[in-house]
Amino acid sequence: MKEFTRHYDIAVIGGGPAGLATAITAAREGKKVLLADKNGFLGGNLTIGLPLLGFLDEHGNQCISGFAEELVRRLQERDACYGIRPCPKHNSVTNVDAEAVKILAFEMCREAGVEVLLHVEAIDAAVDCGRIDTVTLYGKCNRITVRAELFVDCTGDGDVGCLAGCSYETGRGKEQETMPPTVMCTIENVNDAALLDYVEEHPDEMKPMSATIETKPGYDAAYFKADPNYVFVGMTRLWSKLKEQGVCPVERGNMIVINGVHKGQMYVNTTRLLDVDGTNVFDLTRGEMEGHLQLYKLIDTFRKYVPGFENCYISSIAPNIGIRETRRMKGLDCITLEQALKGAISDSSICLSGYTIDIHYNNHRGTLFKKLDRPFGIPYGCLVSAELSNLMFAGRCISVDDHVVGSIRVMPCCMAMGQAAGLAAAMAVTEKLSPAEIDVEKLREALRAQGAILSMNQ
């Protein structure tokens, strides 16, 4: 085995939406930054065909900007993104070219001077006197000991915090039930005009599959036909019929497809993998296999029963299963559902979330989809470890309760957190302070200067 030791100001573990924003923001402040990821590319769930949700709130007001909007703008410049569009169901949608994201992510890291290390995962974290001394990365018989002034866990699963012995919560209820993941795929040769004509003739196909799903009027064929930038969640009548006939290949009550930026292309987010713990490699293996097999049956069902999909085919399957939820790490602060529903924005908020409380249930086919009347703030303390003085978090593993995670897990929000974490980390290193000791108002001023939205009145 080859052994290496590397030294950095800031080490960011996990190169998904939050990790990208964290590393690039910190490097732009002149810090020596490592961005490490398990894949052979950067972007995480940005690269599997998912839309960017959450730029706008329930009333169409923008609540996230900064780094996340910069990424959208740069994708638009190369015709790899439709931009930000209001949506009656999701508040807003922003569909992107998944492959273009990978290229742009590398470009932005090189521009900022981020040192990127791929094909590695954290396997150990050495703690001394209440701080992380080193994080050990491993890949292909290479063992890399990383020393840094500050570590930011952007793994989505809180892997670094877990290795370092930090406290965390997971799931809901006594069973600690987490949301089921999805294996996504890209399909080609779809005639979306035929699908939308059918929906126009059968509007009942767009009815919510349960009373727990809130959607404003106007989520219909006319909306889809007006602009290709859409996420289609529907065919509930057809799906119910297929379930009754015993030919529905997945445990869910509708189909979800995201229109691609290329003609005839769609991303499929319809598989449903029950009882899969995203922190258990045995479950992940079973989920990956089951998801691939579900896709084979699912696309065959599309061809047979869904208008416009008669000649579609799978062109690629996402390289990683899409995990919605695992660990939520213990921070200096925590957002509760009550605070989120009230739209609480504290003086320490470093970004906002206006996206719906969106919980996919594991024990049945249902979904809780509860809209927020106004955005809530994410306090800085939710990103700062309560137990280790040089550890921060960004992404869906931050300190929130079991329902708030359903809102903050969307990618623009994760990028907004990452921008805040990267700037805070850079400030802490410069001032030789722990993240808990920095001036939060100074951080907020710097975030505003970078285009971040911290209140709906600014």
N, C-alpha and C positions, 0 to 999 in steps of 0.2 A: 504494500500500500504506500502511496506517495503522501507525504505530510507537508503541509504548508501553514504558514502563519501570516496573517495580513492585519494591518492596522488602519482604522478609519476614524473620522470624526463621528459619523453616523452610519449605522448599518440598518438597512431596511430589508426585512425578510418577507418575501411575497411580492410578486410583480404584477398583481391585478390592478384594477382601477385605483384603489387606495394607495397601493405601493408605488405605482407610477407617479401619482400626484405628489406623494411624500418625497420620494427620491429626487425628482426633478426640481421641486420647489426648494428643497434644502441645498441642492447643488448650485442652483441659481444664486444662492446667497454666499457662494464661495466656499462651501464646505466640501471636504473629501467624503464622498458618499458611495457606499456599496448598495446595489440592488440585486438581491439573490432570488432566484425562482426555480421551481422544480421542473418547469417545462423548457422546451427549446425555443421559446418565444416569450414575449411579454404581452400583457393585456388581460390575462385571466378570462373572466366571463365576458369581457368586451369582445372577445374573439370567437364566440360560439354562435353568434347570430341573434343574441338578445337585443331588444331595443333599450335605449337609455330613457328611463322613466323618472319623472320627478322634477324637471326644470320649472314647471308651472304648478301653482296651487289650484285648489278647487275652483277658484274664480278667474283663472287664466292669468294671474299675476306671476311674474318670474320671481322665484325664491332661491335659485341657485345660479351662479355665474362663475367668474374666476377661471381657474384652471379647466374645469369641466367644459365651459363654453368655448375656451380657446381650442380644446381638442375638437369640438364639433366644427368650429370655424375652419380649422386646418383640414379636416376631412372634407368639408364642403368645397374647399378650394381645389380638391382633386376629384370632384364628383363622386365621392365615396360616402356621402351622407345627405339626407334630405333636409336637415335642419330641425328646428324645434316647432312642433305643430300642436295646437290645443286638441284635446281629445275628451269627449263626453264621459268616457269610462276611466281612462288612466290619467286624467288632467292634461298630460302632454305625452307625446311620443317623439322619439328621435331614432329613426332607423339608420343603421350604418353598414358599410361593407366590412364584414368581419376580417377578411384578409388584409384589407388596407390598414386596419388598426395596428396589426403586427408591425408593418413597415414604419408607420408613423411613430409608434412607440420607440423603436430603435433610433429613429432620427432625432426625436426629442431628447432622448437620453444622451446621445452623442453631443448634441448642441450644448446641453447643460454641463457636460463633463461627468456624468454619472458612470461609475465603474460597474458594469453588468457582469454577473456570473450566473450562468444557466445550468440546468441539469443537476441541481443540488437541492437537498432538503436539510433542515435543521434536525440534528439527532441528539444534541446535548446543549445544556446551558449551565455554566458554572456560576454559582452565586457566592459572593463573599461580602460580608458586612452590609447586607441589605441592598446590594446592587449586582447587576450581571457583570461578571468579569470577562467571560468569553462565551460565544456561541459557536458550536462546532457544526460545520456543514459537511455533508458527505455526498459523493456522486462518482460513479465509475472508478471505484477503488482510489479515490482522492479524498483525503481528509483535510479540511481547511479550518484552522482555528482563527476565529475572527475576534479581534479586540476592537472596541469602540467606546467612545465617551458616552454614546447613547444608542439604544436599540429601539427600533420601531417594528412592532409585530403587525404585519399586514397580510398574514397568511389566510385571513378569513376564518380560520378555525382556532386562532389563539395558540398555535403550536409552540411558539417560543415561550409564551407565558406559562403554558402547561409544563413544558420541560423545566422551567425555572421554579416550578412549585407554586405558582400563583393560584388563587382561588377563582372559581368560575361557576356559572350556572348553565344549564342546558334544558331546552324543551319547556313543555307546559304540563302542569298537573303532576299527580303522583307517578305516572308512567314516564315523565320527562319526554313526552312525545315531541319530536321535531318534525318540521315540514318535509314531505317527501321530495327527493331530488328528481332530476330529469336528464335523460340523455337526448341531446338535440341533434338534428341533422339539417343539411341543406338539400332542398329539392329543386329541380329544374323542370322546364317545359310545362309550367302551370299557366292555364288560361284564366287569369283572375277575373276577366270580364264576365265569363260564364258563371263563375261563383257568385259574383255580385248581382248579376241578373236574376239568378235563382233566389237569392236573399231578398231582392226587391219584390219578387212575386210571392215569397213566403216569409213575411216579416216576423212571424212567430218563432223562426229559427234563432232570432236574436234575443229572445226572452232570457233573463237570468235563470240559471239552473236551480237557484234556491233563494229564499227570502233574506239570506245573510249577505247578498251581493247588491251593492248600491251602484246604480248607473244613471246618469242624467239622460233626459230625452235627447234624441239626435244621434245615438250610436246605431246607425242603420246603413242601408245600401247607399243612400245619397251621400252620407259622410265619406264612405269608403271610395265612392266613385269620384269625389271632388279632388282627391289628392292621393298619390300612391304611398304617402308616408303614413302608414296605418298598421295597427296590430288587430288582427281579426280574432275575436273570441266569440264563438257562436255555434250554430248547428245543434242546439240543445234538443230540438224535437227529433232530429235524425239520430242523434246519439242515444236518446232514450229508446227509440225504436230498435236500434241495433242491440242495445242492452237487453231488451225484452226478447229478442230473437236469439240471444246467446252468441252473437258474432262481433260484439264490441271487444277489441283486443286490449283495451286499457281501462283501469279503474278510475274513470273520470266522467264528468257529465257533459263535456263539450270538446271542441277542437280549438287549439290555439296555433295560429300561424302568423309570422311576421313577414310583411312584404319586403323583398329585397330591393336593392338599388339597381339591379339589372333585370331586364325584361324576362319574365317567366320564372324568376327565382323567388323562392320563399324559404324561410327558416321555420322548422317545425318544433314547437314546444308543447307537445301533447302526451309524451310518455309519462307514466306515473309509477314511481318505484317505492313501494310501501316498506316500512320497517327497515330502512337503510340508515345506519349511523355513519355520518360523513367523517368520523374520526376513527372508524374501525376498518382496517384494510380488508378484512374478510367480507364485511358488508359492502364495501366499495367494489370489490371484485364481483360479488354477486349482482350488485346494481348495474355495473357496466355491462355485464353479460346479458342480464335480463333486459336492459334498456335497448341494446342492439337487436335482440330478438323481438322485442315489442315493435321496434321501428319497422322491421321487415313486414310484420303483420299489419301494422298501422298504415303504411303507405299502400299496401295492397287493398286495404279497406277504403282509403281515399280514392283509389282508382275505380273501385267498383261502385261506390255510393255517393261521392261528392262531386257535383258538377264542376268542370274546369280542371279536374285532377286526373282525367282519364289516361293521359299519356305522361304523367309526371314520373320522375325517377330520382333516386338518391344520388347526389353527386359527391357528398362527403358527410361524414359523421364527426361530430365534435370530439376533439382529442381527450377531453375530460368530462366526466359527469358533472352536471350543473347542481351544485349544492346550495340550498337556500338557507340553511341554518345549522349551526353546531354550538360551539362554546360562546358564552358571553362573559368576558373577563371582568374582574372586580376592579372598578376604578374609584377615583376620589369622589365621583358623583355618579348618579344613575337617573335615567329618565323613566318615569312611570307612565302607564297608559293614561291615568288621570291627568297628568301634566300635558301629555300630547293632545288629548281631546280638548283641553282648555286653550291650547295654543300658547302655552307658557314660553316666554322668551326672556331668559335671565340676562343680567349684565355681564355674565361670563360666557355667553353663547358664541361659538366660533363658526357656526353655519346653521342653516335652517333645513327642516324637512317638511315638505308639504304634501308628500305622497301618501296615498291611502294606507290604512292598516290592512295589509294584504297577507292573510295567513292561509296556507294550503293545509288542510287537515290530513293526517296520516291514517286515521282509522276509518275513513269513508271517502266518498268522492267529492265532498263539499269543500267550499272555500268561504272564509270570512273576508269580506271586501267592504270595509267601513271607511267612508270618506271623512276627511277632516275639514272642518269649516275654515280653518286658517292654519298656517304653518306653525310649528313649534321649534324652539331653539335647542341645539345640542350644546350643553355646557362643556367648557374646556376640560373639566375634571373627568368627564366620561372617557377621555382619551389617555388619561394619565393613570398608571398603575398605582393602586392603593398600597402596594406591598414592596415594590422594588423602585429605588429612587432614580434609575436611569432607563426605565422601560415605559414606552408609550404604545398605544394601539390605534389603528385606523381601519375602517371597514366594518363589516357586520359583526365583528367580535368585540366591539366596544361595550361599555357598561350601560346597558339598557334592560328593561324588563322583557318578559316573555311575549308581549304583544307589540311593543314599540319596535322590536326587531323587524316586524313585518313591514314597517315604513322605511326605516333607515337603511335597509339592505340593498336598495336600488343603487345603480352605479353612479349617477351624478352626485348623489348624497355621499357615497363613499369617496369620490374624488374631492368633494368639498372638505370632508374630514381630513383626507390626505394632505391637501394644501395647507390646512391649519397645522397638522402634525409636523409637516416638513418645515414650516416657518418657525414654529415653536421650538423644534429640535435645534434649528440653526441658531436661534436666539440663546438657547440654553448653553450651547457649546461656546458661543462667542463670549457670553457673560460668565462662564464657568459656574453655572447654576444647575440645579436639578430642574426637570420640567415643572415640578410643583412650585418652584420658587420664582419663576419668571413673572413679569408684569403682564397680566392678562389684558389689561386695557391697551397696553403698548402693542401686544400681539393683535388685538382687534383693529387697531389703527392701521397696522401694516397689512392686514388682510383686506381691509377696505381699499387701501391704496392699490392692491392687486386685483380689484374688481369683485371681491367676495361680497355677498349679500348677508348682512347680519341682523337686519330687521326689515319689516315691510314698510317702514317710514323713511328709510334713507334715500 
